[in-house]
Each structure stands twice: as structure tokens, then as C-alpha cells.
Amino acid sequence: MATSLLTTTSEVTYKGHTISVMETPLQVFFVINHNLKSAHMSMADAKRCINGQPCLYESVDITWWA
């Protein structure tokens, strides 16, 4: 059985959405509404996405960490 390397360290509510701070041994990701297919590189980038603005950094799929 494989163990998950992805841990949730904190959650913040912003405009009715939950932004989770997910950590791996290598990096920190910001996930909106527990959607691991579009993780963001910063809190500001996740908020930009919620506000309908384009992201500054490419969002990544982190389902393989889970």
C-alpha cells in the first residue's frame, strides 16, 4: 500500500471557495476546492483564478502525489 506524500497544512476561505495549502517534500501548492487537477503555485495566483483573471503561473496536476 502506497502512502500519500501530499499533506494539507491549512485551509483558507475566500469568496465562498476553500483554498487548501498542500505540501509535498519538494514544494508547496495551493488548491481551490480540493481540485488536485489544477494546483496553483501561490496564494495570490489562486485568488486571481477565483476572481476570473488569468493565472501568472501555469497550474499543475498533482493527483499523482495523492
C-alpha positions in Angstrom: 0.0 0.0 0.0 1.4 3.4 -1.0 1.4 6.3 1.4 0.4 9.8 0.3 3.3 12.3 0.2 0.7 15.2 0.0 -0.4 16.8 3.2 -2.8 19.6 3.8 -1.3 22.1 6.2 -4.0 24.8 6.3 -7.2 26.0 4.7 -8.5 29.5 4.0 -11.9 30.6 2.8 -12.0 33.2 0.0 -15.3 34.4 -1.6 -17.0 31.1 -0.8 -14.1 28.9 -2.1 -11.7 26.9 0.0 -8.1 27.3 -0.7 -6.0 24.5 0.8 -2.3 24.7 1.3 -0.9 21.3 0.3 2.7 20.4 0.9 4.9 17.7 -0.6 8.5 17.0 0.4 9.6 19.3 -2.5 7.1 22.1 -2.9 4.0 23.9 -1.6 0.8 24.0 -3.8 -2.4 26.0 -3.3 -5.6 24.0 -4.3 -9.0 25.5 -4.8 -12.0 23.5 -3.6 -9.9 20.3 -3.3 -9.4 20.1 -7.1 -6.0 18.5 -7.3 -6.0 18.7 -11.1 -5.3 22.5 -11.0 -2.9 23.3 -8.2 -1.5 26.8 -8.1 2.0 28.0 -7.2 0.9 30.9 -4.9 -2.0 32.1 -2.8 -2.2 35.2 -5.0 -2.4 33.1 -8.1 -5.2 31.0 -6.6 -7.1 34.2 -5.7 -6.6 35.6 -9.2 -8.2 32.4 -10.6 -11.2 32.7 -8.3 -11.6 36.3 -9.5 -11.7 35.2 -13.1 -8.3 36.7 -14.0 -5.6 34.7 -15.9 -3.1 32.9 -13.7 0.5 34.2 -13.8 1.9 30.7 -13.5 0.8 27.5 -15.1 -1.4 25.4 -12.8 -0.3 21.8 -12.4 -1.9 18.4 -11.9 -0.8 17.0 -8.5 -3.1 14.0 -8.4 -0.1 11.7 -8.7 1.2 12.9 -5.3 -2.0 11.8 -3.6 
